[in-house]
Amino acid sequence: MSMICSRLLNEAVNEKGIYEPNEILEEVDKNIRIALKQDQDKNSDGMDICLICIENENQNLRLKFCGAKRPLFYFSNQTAELVELKADRRSIGGSGSLKNKVNFTTQEITVSSNDVIYLSTDGYTDQNNNLRKRLGTAKLTRIFKELGNKPLQEQK
């Protein structure tokens, strides 16, 4: 699924010239559904993703964000706060009752060049420890809050 989605993301941006994050995800969703014949079969494979477009504005960066069930986190060094931008309640591909009701949306924010941006996958939150307990979004958020003001080398 990751390889198919990667190819479709590249096609949407590089070949079709789509640059708005919500439009990119709509295009990828449409083509995943075609490639996997999801409108004819019972294949319900899907993918959660967060996508950003970054534009330079002097000392600041303008981010356009769209998430398919994956939020964007950023740590503001000015306020020392972790901010979460909520994702749309929809995956790429797959099936579900919300599919026809929810469109992907783009959110725009401005961040300073020294703020830290965190893109996540469900691979982190679904990760198990040695007791088979999931990391989860709440713990991942706490980790981001604890690490946000530390140098990137230390966060690594």
Disulfide bonds with the S-S distance in Angstrom:
none
